């Protein structure tokens, strides 16, 4: 296929992707779900799991394998920018407010999933279609632990904001615990990627280079980036020159992390975290977020969907493994976060709410498993199981959180003595 032909295919693919993702996303909003849930489902539907099963010839004609490289590059660029925007939304003041309680919840939400992964992986690694033959037991355990432990931090933040709980004790605790949880999971994933499929020299280079780059950005880069604020005028749009510098730095940061053997999304996220908070990050989100969320993320969802084959879940061994992984992810992490919150003094309602919020994986899960599939750590079966986990956990998050908050409100109204507490 020639380059001009690929561009023709891409424009048609993009139009179909945007249409289907938008329609299914709006339908999800109508039934009380976040739009991103509908777009995740739409991406899977455009792949072999639905479109390819109902109209296989049409699906193959619309998404020929030769064009997937173009979609892949756009998807990676989009998810890198998305992680950059997530980084700009990290607030250190939240961390200081509920540090001890958040650390307890976060550690429980990480330790229990990793313990469950370590317990299950001696069995799972021998199930055909889950892990690559090159994956060692420890690498498989760490990857699965990170996949179970991850939290959909942007979705958690949006639920907290929509409920008006951002500055409440519950909101602060959930945001801080979610941030710690994700940071730890991403660091562990970086170690897995650094050690997988290469020599120990490559692993040391990746880990050492990643630590050195992160230290440079946090202790030096953060101060240099503050100089950009002088070119930002509060009541005026962000200048093209500043935007060009930010995009250039994003590309360099993503390239640096990719070059040392980790992944580009870490570079984007780290740059976002190190940007000074204030008018600069607010204007960046205002300018970039619509394009990233409306155009680029649907490309990522669809690329993930094209790699997903839910039919493999019908294989008895993979089905059994999938049930075990889903049970470990939902029950294990949810109960762990609830128990940790209770131990640190939270009431039962807030502890249950934190457990439900920390259990949502969403887009973060899709990013992790795409990285794992691309690196050759996992295979199609586990990829499909974890896509299903991402969708189900995200579907459950908002209704479960609302039910917990509403149920407590109803009980408080019904029992006068509770209103005095």
C-alpha positions in Angstrom: 0.0 0.0 0.0 1.4 3.4 -1.0 1.7 6.4 1.3 -1.1 8.3 -0.5 -3.4 5.3 -0.2 -2.7 5.1 3.5 -3.7 8.8 3.9 -7.0 8.1 2.1 -7.7 5.2 4.4 -6.8 7.2 7.5 -9.2 10.0 6.8 -12.1 7.5 6.4 -11.0 5.6 9.5 -10.9 8.8 11.5 -14.3 9.9 10.4 -15.8 6.5 11.3 -14.0 6.4 14.7 -15.1 9.9 15.7 -18.7 9.2 14.7 -19.0 5.9 16.5 -17.1 7.0 19.6 -19.2 10.2 19.8 -22.5 8.4 19.5 -21.7 5.7 22.0 -20.2 8.2 24.3 -23.3 10.3 24.3 -25.4 7.2 24.8 -23.3 6.4 27.9 -23.9 9.9 29.3 -27.7 9.4 28.8 -27.6 6.4 31.1 -25.5 8.2 33.8 -22.0 7.0 32.8 -18.9 9.1 31.9 -18.6 9.6 28.2 -15.2 8.0 28.3 -16.8 4.6 29.2 -18.9 4.8 26.0 -15.8 5.6 23.9 -13.9 2.7 25.4 -16.8 0.4 24.5 -17.0 1.9 21.0 -13.3 1.2 20.5 -13.8 -2.5 21.3 -17.0 -2.6 19.2 -15.0 -1.4 16.1 -12.6 -4.3 16.5 -12.9 -8.0 15.8 -15.0 -8.5 19.0 -18.2 -7.0 17.3 -17.7 -5.3 14.0 -15.3 -7.9 12.8 -17.6 -10.7 13.9 -20.8 -9.3 12.3 -19.3 -7.8 9.1 -15.8 -9.3 8.9 -15.1 -8.3 5.3 -16.2 -4.7 5.8 -14.2 -4.4 9.0 -11.1 -5.8 7.3 -11.6 -3.4 4.4 -11.9 -0.4 6.7 -9.0 -1.3 8.9 -6.4 -3.2 6.8 -3.4 -4.2 8.7 -1.1 -2.0 6.6 -2.7 1.1 8.0 -2.5 0.2 11.7 1.0 1.7 12.0 -0.4 5.2 11.2 -3.2 4.7 13.8 -0.7 3.4 16.3 1.6 6.5 16.1 -1.4 8.8 16.4 -2.7 6.8 19.4 0.7 7.0 21.1 0.9 10.7 20.5 -2.5 11.2 21.9 -2.1 9.1 25.0 1.3 10.8 25.7 -0.4 14.2 25.5 -3.2 13.0 27.7 -0.7 11.8 30.4 1.0 15.2 30.1 -2.3 16.9 30.9 -2.9 14.4 33.8 0.5 15.5 35.1 -0.4 19.1 35.0 -3.4 18.4 37.2 -1.4 16.8 40.0 -1.6 19.0 43.1 1.1 18.8 45.9 -1.1 20.6 48.3 -3.5 17.6 48.3 -0.7 15.4 49.4 0.3 17.4 52.4 -3.3 17.6 53.7 -4.0 13.9 54.3 -0.5 12.4 53.9 -0.6 9.6 56.5 -4.1 8.3 55.8 -3.5 8.5 52.0 -0.3 6.6 52.3 -2.0 3.8 54.3 -4.8 3.5 51.7 -2.4 3.7 48.8 0.0 1.1 50.3 -3.0 -1.3 50.9 -4.2 -0.7 47.4 -0.8 -1.6 46.0 0.4 -4.3 48.4 -2.7 -6.5 48.2 -2.9 -6.5 44.4 0.8 -7.4 44.2 0.4 -10.1 46.8 -2.5 -11.6 44.8 -0.6 -11.3 41.6 2.4 -13.1 43.1 0.1 -15.9 44.4 -1.7 -16.3 41.0 1.1 -16.0 38.5 2.7 -19.4 39.1 -0.5 -20.8 37.7 -1.3 -18.0 35.2 2.1 -18.0 33.5 1.5 -21.6 32.4 -1.9 -20.8 30.8 -1.4 -20.4 27.1 -2.3 -17.0 25.6 -1.7 -14.9 28.8 2.0 -14.2 29.1 4.8 -14.2 26.6 7.1 -17.2 26.7 9.9 -14.7 27.4 8.3 -13.3 30.5 9.8 -14.6 33.7 7.7 -15.3 36.8 8.7 -12.1 38.6 8.2 -9.9 35.5 4.7 -11.4 35.0 3.8 -11.0 38.7 5.0 -7.3 38.7 3.1 -6.5 35.5 -0.1 -8.1 36.7 0.2 -6.5 40.1 0.6 -3.0 38.4 -2.4 -3.7 36.1 -4.6 -4.6 39.1 -3.2 -1.8 41.4 -3.6 1.1 38.9 -6.4 3.6 39.6 -8.1 5.8 37.0 -6.9 9.0 38.7 -8.4 11.5 36.1 -11.8 9.8 36.5 -11.5 9.7 40.3 -10.8 13.5 40.2 -13.7 14.2 38.0 -16.2 12.3 40.2 -14.9 14.1 43.3 -15.2 17.5 41.5 -18.7 16.8 40.1 -19.9 15.9 43.6 -18.4 19.1 45.1 -16.0 17.2 47.3 -12.7 18.5 46.1 -11.8 20.3 49.3 -13.6 17.9 51.6 -11.7 15.3 53.8 -13.1 12.5 51.7 -12.1 14.2 48.4 -8.7 15.1 49.6 -8.0 11.6 50.9 -9.2 9.9 47.7 -7.2 12.3 45.4 -4.0 11.8 47.4 -4.3 8.1 47.7 -5.1 7.8 44.0 -2.1 9.9 43.1 0.3 7.8 45.3 -1.2 4.6 44.0 -0.8 5.5 40.3 2.8 6.9 40.8 3.8 3.6 42.5 2.2 1.5 39.8 3.9 3.4 37.0 7.3 3.2 38.7 6.9 -0.6 39.0 5.8 -0.8 35.4 8.9 1.1 34.4 11.1 -1.4 36.2 9.3 -4.3 34.4 9.8 -2.7 31.0 13.4 -1.9 31.8 14.2 -5.5 32.8 12.1 -7.3 30.1 13.6 -8.8 27.0 17.1 -7.3 27.3 20.4 -7.6 29.0 20.9 -6.5 32.6 23.0 -3.7 31.2 20.0 -2.4 29.3 17.9 -2.7 32.5 20.4 -0.7 34.5 20.6 1.9 31.8 16.8 2.3 31.7 16.3 2.3 35.5 19.3 4.5 36.2 18.5 6.8 33.3 14.9 7.1 34.3 15.8 8.0 37.9 18.4 10.5 36.8 16.0 12.1 34.3 13.2 12.3 36.9 15.6 13.8 39.5 16.8 16.4 36.9 13.3 17.4 36.0 12.1 17.6 39.6 15.1 19.5 41.1 16.4 21.5 38.0 13.8 21.4 35.3 11.0 22.6 37.5 12.9 25.8 38.3 13.8 26.4 34.6 10.2 25.8 33.5 9.0 28.6 35.9 10.6 31.1 33.5 7.8 30.3 31.0 5.3 31.9 33.3 6.6 35.4 32.6 5.3 35.1 29.1 1.8 34.2 30.2 -0.7 37.0 30.5 -3.6 36.2 32.8 -6.5 37.6 30.7 -5.1 36.6 27.2 -4.9 33.3 25.3 -1.6 31.4 25.5 0.9 32.6 22.9 1.9 30.4 20.0 5.5 30.7 21.0 5.0 29.4 24.5 2.8 26.6 23.1 5.5 25.6 20.6 8.1 25.5 23.4 5.8 23.3 25.6 5.1 20.9 22.7 8.8 20.7 21.8 9.7 19.9 25.4 6.9 17.3 25.5 8.3 15.6 22.4 11.9 15.7 23.8 10.8 14.3 27.1 8.8 11.5 25.5 11.7 10.7 23.2 14.2 10.6 26.2 12.1 8.1 28.1 11.5 6.0 25.0 15.2 6.1 24.1 16.4 4.7 27.4 14.0 1.8 27.2 11.0 2.8 29.3 8.0 4.4 27.5 7.1 7.8 26.1 4.1 8.3 28.3 6.4 8.6 31.4 8.2 11.5 29.7 4.9 13.3 29.0 3.6 12.7 32.5 6.8 13.8 34.2 6.9 17.1 32.2 3.3 17.8 33.2 4.1 17.2 36.9 7.1 19.6 36.8 5.3 22.5 35.1 4.5 25.4 37.5 0.9 25.5 38.6 -1.1 28.6 37.8 -2.1 30.4 34.6 0.3 28.4 32.4 -1.1 25.0 33.2 -4.7 26.3 33.2 -4.3 27.8 29.8 -2.6 24.7 28.5 -5.4 22.4 29.6 -8.0 24.9 28.2 -6.2 24.9 24.8 -5.1 21.3 24.4 -7.6 19.2 26.3 -10.5 19.4 23.8 -8.4 18.2 20.9 -6.7 15.5 22.9 -10.0 14.2 24.4 -12.3 14.6 21.4 -9.9 13.6 18.6 -6.8 11.8 19.8 -8.2 9.5 22.6 -10.8 7.9 20.3 -7.9 6.9 18.1 -6.3 5.2 21.1 -9.5 3.5 22.1 -10.0 2.1 18.6 -6.4 1.0 18.3 -6.8 -0.9 21.6 -10.2 -2.3 20.4 -8.6 -3.6 17.2 -6.2 -5.6 19.3 -8.9 -7.0 21.6 -10.5 -10.3 20.8 -13.2 -11.1 23.4 -13.8 -14.4 21.8 -10.6 -15.8 23.3 -12.4 -15.5 26.7 -14.6 -18.4 25.7 -11.6 -20.7 25.9 -12.0 -22.6 29.2 -8.5 -22.0 30.7 -8.6 -18.3 29.8 -12.1 -17.9 31.1 -11.1 -19.4 34.4 -8.0 -17.3 34.6 -10.1 -14.2 33.7 -12.6 -14.9 36.5 -9.8 -15.2 39.0 -8.1 -12.0 37.8 -11.4 -10.0 37.8 -12.2 -11.3 41.3 -8.8 -10.4 42.6 -8.9 -6.9 41.0 -12.4 -6.0 42.2 -12.6 -7.7 45.6 -9.0 -7.6 46.6 -8.2 -4.0 45.9 -11.6 -2.6 47.0 -11.6 -4.4 50.3 -7.9 -3.5 50.9 -8.6 0.2 50.5 -11.8 0.1 52.5 -10.0 -1.7 55.4 -7.0 0.7 55.3 -9.4 3.7 55.4 -11.3 2.2 58.4 -8.0 1.4 60.3 -6.9 5.1 59.9 -10.1 6.3 61.4 -12.5 7.0 58.5 -16.2 6.3 58.9 -17.7 3.4 57.1 -19.3 5.5 54.4 -16.1 7.3 53.4 -14.1 4.1 53.6 -16.6 2.4 51.2 -16.6 5.4 48.9 -12.8 5.4 48.8 -12.8 1.6 48.0 -15.2 2.1 45.1 -13.2 5.1 43.7 -9.8 3.3 43.9 -11.3 0.3 42.1 -11.9 2.2 38.8 -9.1 1.6 36.2 -10.4 3.3 33.1 -8.0 4.7 30.5 -5.0 4.2 32.8 -5.5 0.4 32.5 -5.7 0.6 28.7 -2.4 2.5 28.6 -0.7 -0.1 30.8 -1.9 -3.1 28.9 -1.1 -1.6 25.5 2.4 -0.9 26.8 2.6 -4.5 28.0 1.4 -5.9 24.7 3.7 -3.7 22.7 6.7 -4.7 24.8 5.8 -8.4 24.4 5.2 -9.0 28.1 1.6 -10.2 27.7 -0.4 -11.9 24.9 -3.8 -11.6 23.4 -5.7 -13.5 26.1 -4.5 -11.5 29.0 -4.9 -8.3 27.0 -8.5 -9.0 26.4 -9.2 -10.0 30.0 -7.7 -6.7 31.2 -9.6 -4.7 28.6 -12.8 -6.2 30.0 -11.6 -5.4 33.6 -11.0 -1.7 32.5 -14.5 -1.4 31.1 -16.3 -3.2 33.9 -14.5 -1.4 36.7 -15.1 2.0 35.1 -18.8 1.2 34.5 -19.2 0.3 38.2 -17.4 3.3 39.7 -19.9 6.2 39.4 -23.1 4.2 40.2 -21.5 2.5 43.1 -20.0 5.7 44.5 -23.4 7.5 44.1 -25.2 4.6 45.7 -22.9 4.6 48.7 -23.3 8.4 49.2 -27.1 8.3 48.7 -27.6 5.3 51.0 -25.7 7.0 53.8 -27.7 10.2 53.3 -31.0 8.2 53.5 -29.9 6.4 56.7 -28.8 9.7 58.3 -32.1 11.3 57.5 -34.0 8.3 58.8 -32.1 8.1 62.1 -32.2 11.5 64.0 -29.4 10.5 66.3 -27.0 10.2 63.3 -27.7 13.8 62.3 -26.2 15.0 65.6 -22.8 13.3 64.9 
